[in-house]
């Protein structure tokens, strides 16, 4: 029987520090959504380039997470995290001072670089600080709450700051926060020794970044209307992916070793998170546009409309972490994904111009938030059930799944919504339905993985997998 464990004072401080950093990084993914019209008017950005305000950050962030996690394994997680915090803070200042669109886009990409260095190593430090068991599950539950709540709270903060300070404020508030966190981290974060006699897979890292970044940009349709480049781009990306596989197979220390994805818990967790992140991001995006463009709410009102669902996530996620050890990650993933999918199905029928926030938006969003609150903790728990020397890569991989799932999922589901509208279906009903199907697919994937476990034989991490599932 497991012995009850208690938090130490330093545990709480370190967990709070790492979660605060992750919260800001995730908020910056969506905080610009409501500010886009103000940015366009101030910097005179053409409409076809506006999405670069978000995509430049998300693509670089998601594409570099695996490489940054590996860098932390090799050179020290604390060192890479502190460097990333510094880069993120400086680039946030440059975003706030931007005088042209290209300036803002470049600084947003720089923010993504710093965010990737911070996020993967913050999670790896968290997993390393808390030993496997109840405390780690609780810590991951809180981490999951912060990550999922940040994606929703960014809408609230974006509306408030844009309304009362201006769009530059959404970037400039990161500067004092970054300076403070660097000072605290220098004093409190433990140093983790780098691996000895390890080689860095530079070529593999570059190929991974270019391939993932190129795929994300293509799916996000940055080259608006340039359909002629679609086929050549797909051919080039397929070639890069093939070269990446060859390089990784031959390198003694690959960036993404096959052994990591061969772990059933890791591969399933990443696929489930990609689907759930795609469904959630698309649902929030459609709801933001529905409230402003169809229901007539202001940016400030729209931002505050997401406050209740943020609270739901914050309340449920820590408790979900404790439930992992009681009912198992698979059941919790199934319940969470089904709840989120049900919420999106509700929005199919209620989120339209004739409805109101209280009857047309809040019920569906509340279910979507509850599903996220229940599913993120078991997802992160499964994804990090690996040996200590692979914590950085595993953390980078799961965060990559979240960021690229959000970016690519939004691009695909938004296209589905547009096609549905062209076909005569009003609003975003087709997009909501496609998002709901993605959430339900995530739940089914968890079931299928568990049912096929006996046929797959024991994995390298069978002890961790049995404990988590």
N, C-alpha and C positions, 0 to 999 in steps of 0.2 A: 504493500500500500504506500502511495506517495505521501511524503511528509509535507505538511503545510509550510510554505515559504513566505517570507515577508520582504517588503521593499526595504532596502537601505537608503539612508539619506542621499548618498551620492548617486544611487540608481535613479532616484526621482529627478535629480538635477540634470543628469546626463540624458535621460530619456526626454525631458522637457526641452533641452537644448536641441537635440537632434530632430525632434518632431516640429519644433518651431521653424527650423530651417526648411524642412520638407514642406511645411504648410505654405511658406512664402513662394517656394519654387513652383508648387502646383497652382497656387493662386495666379501666378504670372502667366500661366497657360491661357486662362480665360478672362482675366481682368480687363483686357483690351476690348472685349466684344462690344460692350455698351459704349465704349469711347470711340469706336471707329468713325462714326459720323463727324465728331469733333476733330479727330486727327485728319480726316480727309479735307475738311474745310480749312484748317489752319495751315497744313503743309501742301495743299493743292495736289493731292495724290490721285492719279487716275483710278477710276473704279475697278478696272481689271487688275490693278496691282495692290488693292487694299488688303487682300487676304494674306499678303506677305507679312503684314504686321503680326499675324499669329503664326503663320507657317514657318517663317524664318527661325523663330524661337523653338517651336515644337519639333521641327525636323532635325535641327542640330542637336537639341536636347536628347531626343529619342535615339538618333543614330550613334551618338558617342557614348551612351551609357555603358555598353558592354566593354568598350575599349577603356573607359575611365575606371570601371570596376577592376579590370585586369591591371591597370597601372597602380591602383591602390594595393592589390595583392603583391606587386613586385617592389614598389618604392615606399610603401607605408601609407595606410589609409588616412591617418591624421594629416600627414603632409599634403597629400593630394586634395583632401577636403578643404584645408585652409587656403591652398592656392586657388581652388575653385571658388571659394567664398570671395576672395579678393577680386578675381576676374568678374564675377557676377555683380559685385558692388560697383566697380568702375564702369562696367557696361550699362548698368542701370542709370548712373549719372549721365552718361553720354546719350541714352535714350531720352531722358528728361530735357536735355539741352538741344535735341535734334532740330535742325533748321530746314531739312529737306527730307523727302521720302527715302532716298537711298541711304541717308545718314541713319535714320531710324531703323531701316531694315538691317543694315550692317551691325548696328549696336544690339538689336534683338538677337541676331545670330550669335554675337559674342556672349550675350546673356545665356543662350542655350549651351554654349561651351562650358561656361562656369557652372551652370546648373547640373550638367551631366557629371562633372567632376565631384560635385557635392553630393548629389542624391544617391548614387550607387555606393559611395563610401560611407555615407551616413547610415544607410541601412546595414551595410556590412559591419560597421562598428557596433550598431545596436545588437545584431545577432551575436557578435563576438563577446560583448559585455554581459549579456544575459545567457546563462547556460540553458541547454535544451530542457524543456519541461514547462511547468506552470508559469514561471516568471516570464520566460521568453514568449509564451503564447499570449500572456496578458500585455506584454510590451508591444508585440506585433499587432494586437487588437487596437491599442491606442494609436500606433503608427498608421494602421489602416483607417482609423477614424479621421485622423488628421489629413491623410492623403485624399480620401473621398470627400471629406467636408471642404477641403481647399478648392476642389473643382467646382463646388456649388457656391461657396462663400465668395469666390472671385467675382461672381455676378453681382452680389450685394455690394462689395467694396468698390467695384467698378462704377456702379451707379452713384454711390454716395460721393466718392472722390471726384468723379467727373462733374457732378452737379455743383459742388461747393468749392473745389480747388482748381479743377481743369484737368485735361487729360495728362499733362506733364506730371501731375501729382502722383499718378498711379505708378510711375517709375521712380520718382525722386524719394518717395517714402521708403524705398528699399535701401537707400544710402546710409542713414543713421542706423537702421536695423543691422545692415551688414557689418558696419564698423563695430557695433556693440557685440555681435555674435563672434566676430574674429577675436576680440579681446577676451571674451569669456572662454572660447574654445582653446586659446593658447594656454590658458591657466588650468582648465579642467579636463579636457579630452585626453585619454590615455594614448600613448604612442604604441603602435602595433608594428613590430619588426617586419621588415620586408623579407621575402623569400631569398634564400641564398642560392647562388649559382643558377639563376633563372635567366632565360633569354626572352627578349621582348619580340613578339611577332609583329614587326612594324608593317610589313607588306600586307599581312592579313588584316591588321587594324585599318589601314587605309582603304583596302578593298571593301571591308565591311561598312565603313562610314559612307563611301561613295555609293555602294549598292543600295543600302537602306535609305540614304538620303534621296537618291534618284528615284527610287520606288515611291517614296512619300510625296515628293514634289509632283511626280506624274499623276498619282491618284488624287492629289489635292487640286489638280488642274490649274496650276499657276500660270502656265502658258495658255491663257484664256482664249479660246477660239482657234488655237494653232493645232488643229486636228491632224495636219499633215505630218507632224513629228511623232505621232503616236506609235506607228509601226516601227520606225527606226529606233525610237527610244526603247521599246520593248526588246528589240533584238540586242541592243547594246547592253541593257541591264541583264538580260539572260546570259550573255557572254561573260559579263563581270561576275555574275553569281557562279557560273561554272568554274572560272578561274579561282574564285574564292574557295570553293570546295576543294580544288586540287591543292592549293597552297596550304590550307588547314590540315589536310590529310598528311602532308609531308613534314610539317613543322613539328619539332619535339615539344614545343610549348605554345600550342595554338591559342588564339584569342578565345575561340569558342570550341572547346574540345567536344568530340562526339559523346564522350562518357557523361558529360553533364546533361545533354538532352536525352541520353539513353535512360536516365532515371525517370521512371514513370511519373513520380510526383512532380518533378520539375517541368516536364513537357506538358502534362495536363494543366498544371497551374497557369503556365504562360498562355496556353491557348484559351483557357477559360477567361483569364483577365483581358485578353485582347478583345474577345467577343463582348464582355460586359462593359469594357471601357468604350468600345464603339457605340454600343446601344445607349449608354448613359450620356456621352458627349453629344450624340445626335439628338437625343430627347431634350436636353437642355437648350441646345441651339434652336431647335424648332419652337420650343416654348417661348424663348426670348423674342423671336420674331413674331410669333402669334400674339403675344401680349402687347407689343408695341405697334405692329403694323395692322393687326386685325381687331384687337380689343380696344386700342386707343390709349394704352397706359404710357406714362412718361418713363424715361430711363430710370429715374429715381424710384418710381413705383415698381417698375419691373425688377430692379435690383432687390428691393425689400421683399418682393414676392418670393424670393428664394431663401429668405431667412428661416422660416419654419422648417423647411426640409433640411437645412444645414444642421439645425438642432436635433432632428431625428437621427441623422447620421452620427453626430457626436455622442448621442445617448446610447445607440445600439452597438456601435463597433467595439468599444471596450468590453462589453458583455459578450459579444460574439467571440472574442479572443478566449474568454474563460470557457465558453461552450465547446470549443474545439476538442478539449480533452474529455468532455463528457459524452457528446453524441457523435464525434468524428467529423473530420473536415468534409467528407463526401456529402453527408446528409445536410450539413450547414450550407454547402455550396448549392445543393439542389434547392433547398428552401429559399435561399437568397436570390438565386437566378429566377426562380419561378415567381417570386414576389415582384421583382423588378419588371419582368416581362408582363405580368398582370397590370402593373401600373401604366406601362406604355400602351397596352391594349385599351385601358380606360381612356387614355388621352386621344386615341383614334376617334372615339365617339363624342368626346366632350370638349376638346380644345379647338374651338372655332370662333369666328367673329361674333356670333350671336350669344356666346356664353360669357360668363364672368370669371374672375380669378377664383372665387370661393367655390363655385360649382363646376367650372370647366377646367381648371388648372390644378388647384391644390390637391384634390383627392388622388389623381394619377401621380403627381409629383411626390406625394407622401409615400405611396407604395414603392415608387422607384427609389426613393431615398432609403426606405427600410430595407429593400433588397440589397442595395449597395452596402449598407451598414452590416448586414449579416454575412455577405459573401467575401468582402475584402480580407478579413482576418484569416480565414482558412486558406485563402489563395496564397497569401504571403507566407503562411506557415508551411504549406506544402513546397513552395518554391525554394525555400531556404533550408530544407532538410538535407544538407550536404556537408561534407567534411569542412573543417575550418579553412583549409587552404583554398577552397573554392567559393568562400562566402562572397568575395568581391565580384566574381563573374556571375554567380547566381543572382546577386542583388542587382547587378547591372542588367542582367537578362530580364528579370521580372519588371523592372522599371521601364526597360525598353518596350516590353509588351504593352504596358499601360500607355506610354506616350505615343507609340506608333499605332496602337489600336485606336486611340482617340483620333489621331490625325487622318489615318487612312479610312477608318470607319466613318468619320464625318463626311469625307469626300464621297465615298460610295453611297451612303444612305441619303445624303443631300441630293445626289444625282437621281436616286430612286424617287425621292419626293418631287423633284422637278418633272420627271417623266410622268408621274401620277397626276400632277396638276395639268400637264399638257393633254393627258387622256381624259380630262373632264372631272377628276376627283378634286374637290376643293381643299384648300388649306394644306396641311402637312400630313393628312391621314395616311397616305401611302408610306411616307417616311417613318411615321410612328409605328406602323404595322411591321415594316422591315426591321426596325430596331427591336421590337418585341420578339420577333422570330430569332434575332441574334441572341437575346438574353435567354430564351428558352433553349436554344442550341447549346449554350454554355452549361446549363443544368444537365442536359442529356449527355453531354460529353463527360461530365463527372461520373454519371451512372455507368456509362459504357466502359470507362477506364477501370472502374472498380470491378465490374463483372468479368472483365477479360484478364484480370490480374493473375489468376491461377494458371492461365494458359501461357503467360509470358515468362513464368519462372521467376526465381528470386533476382532482385536487382542488386547492384552494388551497395545500395543503401537500404536493404530490406528492413533493417531494424527501424530506421527512421520512418520508412513508408508505412510499415504495419502500425507504428505508434500514431501516425498522423491520420491514416484512413480508418 
